């Protein structure tokens, strides 16, 4: 197991976050599991302890309030724990045209996907730098590389995550702390199944299983890769999106969105 023993995973109760928790447990990490659903976290903690004999600490918290990262940091500090690896996985999607979107949901998305991620990183990176070792995994998306009509705010929030991750990875060079932005494509989770039927238009070869994604992302994190893209199809899609004119990319994506 890595000397970086303790991993904090947000949004750990289901989907990719749960798969991340299992991937870290397989490698013997002590886990700090964070999500809103206390019952699901407790069940996950018992499952991981029974299967992998790892210690899990559960913190039930909604990370959307502006002061949530600071509160969580203090709770973890009070428990006598320190975080070696931070996995900023918590996030949400809203699939609607902007002018039809629920404003409260929209602002919650922006708060969770952007502000919370930045605040969590700010809180936990400082002690890592002081110790001279640590890792941060920020979960972006294939949407980080291209405009996403009908869920524009989500795509833009993930573009922020990618840019932010690349920026701080350079800031932290030489400190012993690395940053990896994991950019999944279409992954078989509840988020995709609730995306207004969008999943039925995605070919099977482009969909990833969350356990496979988590295992590969873990390896990329431990190697210190700055950007991780899963599946060859997603890598080719990103190559297309970043090398063709932007007007062409947004036009094609706009046409695709009309078939939803």
Beta strands, then each sheet from edge to edge (+ up, - down):
strand 1: 6-10
strand 2: 30-35
strand 3: 56-60
strand 4: 85-88
strand 5: 134-139
strand 6: 177-183
strand 7: 186-187
strand 8: 207-208
strand 9: 227-229
sheet 1: 3+ 2+ 1+ 4+ 5+ 6+ 9+
sheet 2: 7+ 8+
end
